[in-house]
Amino acid sequence: MSLRRTAATARRVLEQLRRDPRTIALMLVVPCLLICLLKWVFDASPHVFQSIGAALLGIFPFIVMFLVTSVGMLRERTTGTLERLLTMPLGKGDLLAGYAVAFGTVALVQAALASALTIGLLGLKVSGPVWAVFLVAVLDALLGMALGLFSSAFARTEFQAVQFLPAFVLPQLLLCGLFTSRDQMQTVLRWISDVMPLSYAVDAMDEISSSTSVTGGLIADMAIIAGAGVLALALGAATLRRRTD
């Protein structure tokens, strides 16, 4: 891997995003709108928003980044851009690292906007430090990006890429502990949830909501989220194809 080639790839991706206001709106505005909608839905029961608002602050960016990056990488392959890039002295690691830097930059802005909105304007109360909420939200967005890049290798069309959303994301959403405590699930479902990274994102947000300090459990959860993202990027590099036939 080369730092110069990685930086060049990141600049190219950011320039493409700058020329695509719809994608920018999807990544930056949609998570904020969804959180506002959630607040209004439970306006008559504010305790519900207080109990799940932090968890969804991590889940919404995860879903959006998964969708954008999976479709974006597939488009690079189907248009032949990826094949042309890889004929140059550009390795798969450089390419995916460049994507990670570019979308990581967007994730920082996305997490900052969503966190400021949720904790500031919408009044979500958390016991832990606000910077920890921001950090977990960024890690969740990066995890969604990494899984999106990995899943794009298995799709041949953009329609198929979108279909991976229920395959990769919805099982995690159902088993992450948002709807019911993972301790109360059947044993098999609990085992499955234990290997799904989104479960640890929800655990981390719950820990921040209930504890006034940074605990060992929170650090472990964040390490698992980060490790899952790195693993997904490594698998994405290993399975990345130059083009789609």
Summary of the structure (lengths in Angstrom):
residues: 245
radius of gyration: 18.1
end to end distance: 27.2
largest distance: 58.4
contacts: 830
relative contact order: 0.15
helix: 80%
strand: 0%
